[in-house]
């Protein structure tokens, strides 16, 4: 193979919000129920699909649920997507790019959208902590390997 064929290329084509929602089912009563000390649950999910041979859409879904005294204060969900151009990556490298690197690129955008919506919903600013997408990806890969192992043992 020539050097040109081996060369890896990566480019962000577009970053966009695919879906967004905010609910505050117990407003306005929730604003009057004592000191704001919510119990917060954050769920993160990634999904990747090919658009063409070199273009891939990655969607990072972040769902945040905040409860105050067992009542839902708010629920916010953002599906932050990106179209990424990738060329010259081995299959294993491509899995890491789609499962860790691209979601890591999208996270600050999703984090900003969530913070903005929570503030506009009348709640104190919410800044999500950074996420180690490499660790999440490795954990996911390990779980898949463990699930596949019993099937191949027969």
NORFENJO-V378664 format. One record per backbone hydrogen bond with DSSP energy under -0.5 kcal/mol. NH is the residue of the N-H (numbers start at 1). CO is the residue of the C=O. If there is no record, write none. Layout:
nh->{NH	NH}
co->{CO	CO}
//
This chain:
nh->{6	7	9	11	13	13	14	16	18	18	19	21	23	26	27	30	31	32	33	34	37	39	40	41	43	45	47	49	51	52	56	57	58	58	59	60	61	61	62	62	63	64	65	66	67	68	69	71	73	74	75	76	77	78	79	80	80	81	81	82	83	84	84	85	86	86	87	94	95	96	97	98	99	100	101	102	104	105	106	107	108	109	110	111	112	113	114	115	116	117	118	119	120	121	122	123	127	128	133	136	137	138	139	140	141	142	143	144	145	146	147	148	149	150	151	152	153	154}
co->{2	3	87	85	11	83	83	81	16	79	79	77	75	72	24	26	28	29	30	32	35	67	38	65	63	61	59	57	55	55	84	49	56	82	47	80	45	59	60	78	43	76	41	74	39	71	67	68	66	66	23	64	21	62	19	60	78	16	79	58	14	56	82	11	54	84	9	90	91	92	93	94	95	96	96	97	100	101	102	103	104	106	106	107	108	109	110	111	112	113	114	115	116	117	119	118	125	126	131	132	133	134	135	136	137	138	139	140	141	142	143	144	145	146	147	148	149	151}
//
